[in-house]
């Protein structure tokens, strides 16, 4: 039994590393969330069109960074300061605030099942480390923008731009990008085209953060 478990662990390590290496060069055909949704409802429509990094507006790149992970270019997959702030917030509030970086979200979306438990979190940390080791920040952000869910059956930023604003990912304005970033991480319950007050306020906050980050200089450090 011990030898069998050892072989399983070694096999997992090899396969997981090879998958991370492969997706550094090959665009992922889908995500585990897309697979899970298909298995639960095979007839459900899924809209996703891959767009390379240069075919995506700088506005949405910096908007999701401002909203989700402002230390993206500085950390190695984990934002310790954000984790400490989240712990403090969660201890003093009834709502729960997460502290996942963009890299962690890529690991979760691409390789793992959608659930919350310590086992899955452990796998998330494992894949996050290898993604940061093998991928560039540009590749991480490219995969994130093409993999994240933006609504029921809407995956990837180009599908979101087409669905909500009848435009392409390349032509998104900062206002549109801020509204899209504002509905994360609850895109099934929030809308960028019929925004409630929460989304409006968050979009304004994101635009302020974008100005503080200096879009051109920040993105030059990624490329």
C-alpha positions as a printed NumPy array, in Angstrom:
array([[  0.   ,   0.   ,   0.   ],
       [  2.832,   2.393,   0.87 ],
       [  4.553,   1.709,  -2.462],
       [  1.281,   2.234,  -4.328],
       [  0.646,   5.584,  -2.622],
       [  4.228,   6.624,  -3.309],
       [  3.802,   5.846,  -7.008],
       [  0.542,   7.819,  -7.133],
       [  2.212,  10.843,  -5.54 ],
       [  5.172,  10.685,  -7.929],
       [  2.806,  10.337, -10.897],
       [  0.778,  13.336,  -9.747],
       [  3.906,  15.46 ,  -9.332],
       [  5.166,  14.595, -12.817],
       [  1.809,  15.081, -14.551],
       [  1.025,  18.362, -12.774],
       [  4.424,  19.859, -13.618],
       [  4.135,  18.731, -17.24 ],
       [  0.661,  20.305, -17.495],
       [  1.917,  23.627, -16.165],
       [  4.85 ,  23.531, -18.598],
       [  2.575,  22.63 , -21.506],
       [  0.167,  25.502, -20.866],
       [  3.051,  27.926, -20.829],
       [  3.201,  27.445, -24.607],
       [ -0.21 ,  25.983, -25.527],
       [ -3.44 ,  27.876, -24.897],
       [ -5.673,  25.898, -22.503],
       [ -8.76 ,  24.574, -24.323],
       [-10.934,  25.203, -21.259],
       [-11.078,  25.257, -17.491],
       [-12.141,  22.823, -14.804],
       [-15.109,  25.103, -14.047],
       [-16.222,  24.783, -17.669],
       [-15.908,  20.986, -17.409],
       [-17.873,  20.927, -14.138],
       [-20.669,  23.009, -15.625],
       [-20.851,  20.805, -18.714],
       [-21.042,  17.67 , -16.611],
       [-23.889,  19.111, -14.553],
       [-25.76 ,  20.407, -17.609],
       [-24.499,  19.132, -20.945],
       [-26.853,  21.333, -22.962],
       [-25.668,  24.542, -21.251],
       [-24.144,  26.998, -23.711],
       [-20.561,  28.132, -23.139],
       [-19.15 ,  31.122, -24.999],
       [-15.357,  31.481, -25.124],
       [-12.953,  32.87 , -27.737],
       [ -9.232,  32.995, -26.981],
       [ -7.483,  36.332, -27.497],
       [ -3.705,  36.742, -27.323],
       [ -2.254,  39.26 , -24.888],
       [ -1.711,  41.973, -27.522],
       [ -5.314,  41.585, -28.743],
       [ -6.684,  42.551, -25.321],
       [ -7.208,  46.146, -24.214],
       [ -4.737,  47.528, -21.683],
       [ -7.769,  48.959, -19.896],
       [ -9.097,  45.559, -18.821],
       [ -5.604,  44.318, -17.96 ],
       [ -5.002,  47.121, -15.494],
       [ -8.629,  47.134, -14.274],
       [ -8.531,  43.498, -13.112],
       [ -5.125,  44.072, -11.52 ],
       [ -6.481,  47.109,  -9.69 ],
       [ -9.543,  45.181,  -8.558],
       [ -8.054,  41.772,  -7.785],
       [ -4.304,  41.927,  -7.225],
       [ -2.462,  45.247,  -7.107],
       [  0.784,  43.584,  -6.032],
       [  0.665,  41.253,  -9.038],
       [  4.098,  42.198, -10.388],
       [  5.737,  42.124,  -6.959],
       [  4.7  ,  38.814,  -5.387],
       [  5.573,  35.194,  -6.201],
       [  2.012,  33.948,  -6.287],
       [  0.969,  34.896,  -2.754],
       [  0.24 ,  38.363,  -1.356],
       [  1.097,  38.146,   2.342],
       [ -0.16 ,  41.667,   3.092],
       [ -3.521,  40.943,   1.456],
       [ -3.813,  37.686,   3.408],
       [ -3.185,  39.499,   6.706],
       [ -5.751,  42.17 ,   5.83 ],
       [ -8.312,  39.51 ,   4.887],
       [ -7.777,  37.664,   8.181],
       [ -8.272,  40.869,  10.158],
       [-11.384,  41.767,   8.15 ],
       [-12.919,  38.303,   8.481],
       [-12.386,  38.304,  12.24 ],
       [-14.378,  41.526,  12.593],
       [-17.098,  41.137,   9.968],
       [-19.851,  38.663,   9.122],
       [-18.946,  38.638,   5.412],
       [-15.837,  36.809,   4.211],
       [-13.127,  38.519,   2.156],
       [-10.664,  36.453,   0.162],
       [ -7.037,  37.226,  -0.639],
       [ -6.363,  35.08 ,  -3.702],
       [ -3.905,  36.513,  -6.196],
       [ -4.454,  36.385,  -9.945],
       [ -1.974,  33.488, -10.089],
       [ -3.95 ,  31.551,  -7.49 ],
       [ -7.143,  32.155,  -9.434],
       [ -5.497,  30.847, -12.599],
       [ -4.393,  27.709, -10.73 ],
       [ -7.893,  27.224,  -9.333],
       [ -9.76 ,  27.881, -12.584],
       [ -7.466,  25.864, -14.809],
       [ -6.632,  22.784, -12.776],
       [ -9.002,  22.382,  -9.832],
       [-12.593,  21.608,  -8.977],
       [-14.838,  24.459,  -7.705],
       [-15.091,  23.913,  -3.953],
       [-13.73 ,  25.262,  -0.676],
       [-11.733,  22.914,   1.522],
       [ -8.199,  22.504,   2.807],
       [ -7.323,  19.72 ,   0.366],
       [ -8.246,  21.788,  -2.659],
       [ -6.439,  24.793,  -1.171],
       [ -3.314,  22.677,  -0.855],
       [ -3.493,  21.739,  -4.532],
       [ -4.057,  25.408,  -5.367],
       [ -0.857,  26.386,  -3.558],
       [  1.034,  23.612,  -5.364],
       [ -0.043,  24.711,  -8.836],
       [  0.446,  28.397,  -7.97 ],
       [  4.107,  27.826,  -7.145],
       [  4.794,  26.013, -10.428],
       [  2.883,  28.585, -12.483],
       [  4.937,  31.406, -10.992],
       [  8.131,  29.427, -11.572],
       [  7.511,  28.522, -15.222],
       [  5.262,  31.291, -16.589],
       [  5.876,  34.985, -17.141],
       [  3.55 ,  37.52 , -15.536],
       [  2.292,  38.345, -19.013],
       [  1.334,  34.71 , -19.609],
       [ -0.39 ,  34.474, -16.231],
       [ -2.503,  37.547, -16.944],
       [ -3.259,  36.37 , -20.494],
       [ -4.531,  32.991, -19.286],
       [ -6.492,  34.633, -16.464],
       [ -8.314,  37.03 , -18.786],
       [ -9.149,  34.215, -21.199],
       [-10.293,  31.785, -18.496],
       [-12.216,  33.718, -15.871],
       [-16.024,  33.462, -15.828],
       [-17.815,  36.755, -16.549],
       [-21.38 ,  35.47 , -16.359],
       [-23.483,  32.365, -16.887],
       [-21.654,  30.468, -19.638],
       [-19.459,  33.464, -20.513],
       [-15.761,  32.632, -20.284],
       [-12.889,  34.857, -21.305],
       [-12.74 ,  38.603, -21.794],
       [-13.605,  38.635, -25.505],
       [-16.841,  36.745, -24.931],
       [-17.654,  39.158, -22.096],
       [-16.911,  42.239, -24.212],
       [-19.088,  40.923, -27.033],
       [-21.947,  39.86 , -24.759],
       [-22.18 ,  42.965, -22.582],
       [-20.89 ,  45.806, -24.772],
       [-21.047,  44.485, -28.367],
       [-17.35 ,  45.166, -28.837],
       [-14.078,  43.253, -28.84 ],
       [-11.644,  42.708, -25.982],
       [ -9.219,  45.033, -27.792],
       [-11.64 ,  47.976, -27.832],
       [-12.855,  48.006, -24.227],
       [-12.816,  51.463, -22.681],
       [-11.642,  52.066, -19.131],
       [-15.24 ,  52.617, -17.998],
       [-16.377,  49.323, -19.55 ],
       [-13.327,  47.501, -18.19 ],
       [-13.934,  48.881, -14.706],
       [-17.538,  47.696, -14.747],
       [-16.45 ,  44.223, -15.853],
       [-13.766,  44.056, -13.17 ],
       [-16.293,  45.284, -10.6  ],
       [-18.533,  42.218, -10.996],
       [-15.716,  39.857, -10.029],
       [-15.796,  37.48 ,  -8.206],
       [-19.619,  37.266,  -8.433],
       [-20.382,  37.59 , -12.163],
       [-23.535,  35.451, -11.983],
       [-25.186,  37.815,  -9.514],
       [-23.841,  41.186, -10.666],
       [-24.129,  42.923, -14.029],
       [-21.852,  45.479, -15.751],
       [-24.688,  46.752, -17.968],
       [-27.353,  46.921, -15.252],
       [-25.096,  47.797, -12.322],
       [-26.431,  48.167,  -8.817],
       [-24.954,  50.754,  -6.48 ],
       [-22.289,  48.353,  -5.263],
       [-20.993,  47.779,  -8.817],
       [-21.12 ,  51.507,  -9.616],
       [-19.137,  52.4  ,  -6.506],
       [-16.612,  49.615,  -7.042],
       [-16.103,  50.615, -10.689],
       [-15.367,  54.203,  -9.616],
       [-12.926,  52.901,  -6.997],
       [-11.209,  50.735,  -9.633],
       [-10.758,  53.748, -11.912],
       [ -9.153,  55.652,  -9.044],
       [ -6.81 ,  52.738,  -8.385],
       [ -5.916,  52.563, -12.087],
       [ -4.861,  56.202, -12.019],
       [ -2.734,  55.558,  -8.928],
       [ -1.056,  52.516, -10.478],
       [ -0.023,  54.379, -13.667],
       [ -1.314,  52.021, -16.367],
       [  1.486,  52.395, -18.937],
       [  4.336,  52.05 , -16.481],
       [  2.751,  49.127, -14.641],
       [  1.984,  47.132, -17.786],
       [  5.46 ,  47.776, -19.178],
       [  6.82 ,  45.876, -16.189],
       [  4.633,  42.893, -17.068],
       [  5.551,  42.663, -20.752]])
